[in-house]
């Protein structure tokens, strides 16, 4: 009973004197300053980020790259990109007829170009995620 | 449960009307600030923490289920945001010897406090409260000043009921001890040497 009385006394004491404490006041511009930040956040929320190239298109590009790479590795021909024979006699006028016929890229060079493209593609995804997280 | 008016504004914000959030800020800013100030003991830091609290609340408003009071949910964000800020600054922890409190002790302290002018008494009590460890100070503040129930404080702090009751009781005893030490000169003057 004595112990409970002390708890009650302490409780009454704390209630009476803590409630009596004068508190610090917030600065008057608090709400307006905060709402400016909230509005900025809200603008970003309302205008969601829309990518230039959609995920579907990126997937197709990736598939195409993989397909070309696999073809180039499996191909027995010296070059997979030799341009088919075209009637380019009309180019005689411009003396360019030999130019196209002579275009030929080796398998190795082509594979390197494809791999380079793939590396940029992967880095692009990471860079995009990095900048998005910074904005958030 | 959340008040109908609070819920109305919460729904407006969720539906895209960010300016409606100003109502919630104005309603609860003093409550948030007073808790943040009691925990950080610094006005500028408390204002910063209060802003962070409201920004977090705004971002996560769609996660507010409405099964507790909005104020309790906000308190929870404030409490944990402030704790993170305090941890960064690594404030000193005070250690006190807690002796059993006697009835005479409480009466003596109360008699002295009653004789002190209200404004001065408020300053003394505030200084004494600030000397308590952060967690105990915040619990006393939420329970006695903001008048949160034990259940609400449990929700805010994640403490168990038993743990909370122990901390609350210890905090009250410590506060009395600190107040007694602070007003000791007046006590000696009134009652003579112990």
Interface residues (C-beta under 8 A of the other chain):
Chain A: X2 X5 X6 X7 X9 X10 X11 X13 X14 X15 X17 X18 X19 X20 X21 X22 X23 X24 X26 X27 X30 X31 X33 X34 X35 X37 X38 X39 X41 X42 X46
Chain B: X16 X18 X19 X21 X22 X25 X26 X29 X30 X33 X34 X37 X43 X46 X47 X50 X51 X54 X55 X58 X59 X101 X102 X103 X106 X109 X110 X113 X118 X119 X121 X122 X123 X125 X126 X129 X140 X141 X144 X145 X169 X172 X173 X175 X176 X179
